[in-house]
């Protein structure tokens, strides 16, 4: 299935280049690094979302699906100050870039019956990165005073899946 919303500023060019890259590689780690390179070159402004979409939702962070096809999906996520995810991992590789604000990410490793924190990053505007399972257990928070917006490109058709999350981890962190 394909959701077509290419009228957003910069989206059609991003889709075209991501499509070219995702068809070149079979290895998820190589693919996500290449998609991150494309996103770094084509990172749009927050205006890829409407003013209403950029406002966020006091009930929790909100994702806006901008585009999907069989090989990948593009979502924009809006985080109001203090909003966060649960600790989770993903069903597919993901490249992401910060369009506005700061996203604070904590990385974890599964160690049997508990999680071990293995890193923290404050992702600033313009920061682009990516990951591929396994080993992508993390939590994302907006610890700043302003709304944060990020663009995520997942290596899955999220119109056919209920979420990009594979597992939620409710284990102690040591």
N, C-alpha and C positions, 0 to 999 in steps of 0.2 A: 504494500500500500504506500502511497506517496501523498504527503500533505504539501500542497503548493502555496506558499506565502512569500514568494520571491520578491514582492514589491517593497520589502523592507530595505533601507539603505545599506548597500554592500552585501546583502545576502546572496544574490544570484551569482556573483563572482566567487564568493566563498564556497558555495555549493559546487560549482563547476570544478574548482581546483581540488576540493576534498574528494569529489567523485573520481577524478583522475588518479589521485594518490591511493585511494582505497582499492582500486582495481590493479595496482601495480604489485602489491605485496601480499603474501599469505601469512607471514609471521606477524602476530599482533603487536609485538614490541617495536618492530621496524615500522609498521603501519602507524602506530600512535606517535612515534617520533617525527615521522614525515607529516602527519596531520598537524602536529604542534607547530612545525615549521611553517606550514601554510597559514595556520591561525595567527602566528606571530606577524606574518606579512600582511594579513587581511583582517586584523582585529578591528571590529567595527566600534563605533561610539555607542554610548548608552541610548542614543536616538534610534537605534535599531528597534527599540520598544516605544510604544506610544506613551504619552505622559501618564495615562491611567495605569498602564502596565508597570511603569517605573515606580509607581507609588507604593507597591508592595501590599501586604496584608498583615494586619496586627495579629491574626490567628496563627501565623507561621510563615516561613519562607515559602515562596511560590515559584513554580517553574512554568515557563511559557514555551510550548513547543512551536518552534519556528519552521522546522522542515523535517520530514522523514522520508526515507526510501529504504529498500532492502538492506543496503550496506551500512547505513549510518543515520543518525538523527542529530538535529541541532536544537538545543534548548537554551533559553536564557533564564537564569535564576536570580530572583530579587530577594535580598535579605535585609530586613529592618534591623536596627541595632539590637543586640542581644539574642537574635534568633540563631538556632543551630540545628544540625542534623543529629541523629543518633549515631553511634559508632556502627559502621557498615562497610561492606565491600560491594563490588559491582559484577554484573553479568558479562561485561565486555570492556574493552579498552576505552579510555576517555582522555581527550585533550581538552584543556580548559584555559580560558583567559579572563583576567579581571578587567572589567570595563569601567567600574566606579567603586570607590571605597576600598576597604581592605578585608580580605578573607583570611582568617586565621585557621590553619589546618594542623591537626595533630595526627601523626601516623602511628600505627600500632603493629605489633607482631603477635600472632596467636602462639601461645606457649602452653599447650595442653589445656588446663582448666582455668587459665587466666590470660589476659592481654598484657603485653609489655610495651610501654611507650618507647618509640624509636626515633622520633623527630618531631619538630615543630617548625612551621613556616608561616610568616606573615606575608601573604601574597598581595602586593600593591598593584595599583592601576598599571596595566601594560604587561604584568607578569603572565607568562604562558608556560604551561607544563603539561605533562601527561603521564598516564600509568596504564598498566595492563595486568589483569589478574594472572596468577595469584599474587598475593603480597600487596594488595591495595586497600588494606583495612585503614579507615580514617574517620575523622569527625571534622566537620567544617563549621565555623562560627563567624558571626559578625561581631567582633568585640569593639568596633569603633562607634563613633557618634553619628555617622551618616549612613544612609542606605548603601548597601553594596550590591553590585550587579556583576554577574559573571556569565560567560558564554561557554557551554559545554557541548562537545561533539562526541557522541557515543558510537561505538562500532556495533550498533544493533538497531533494528527497526523498532523503536519504542511505541509506535502505533499498534504493534502486535504484542507488546508486553505491558504488563500493568505498571512496571517501574524499572529503573536502571539498577535498583538495589538487588543483590543476590541474597546476602545474609545480613541480619541485624545481630550485633554482638552485645549480649547483656551479661558479660563476664566481668569479674573484678579486674582492675588495672593495678599492676604491681610494678 
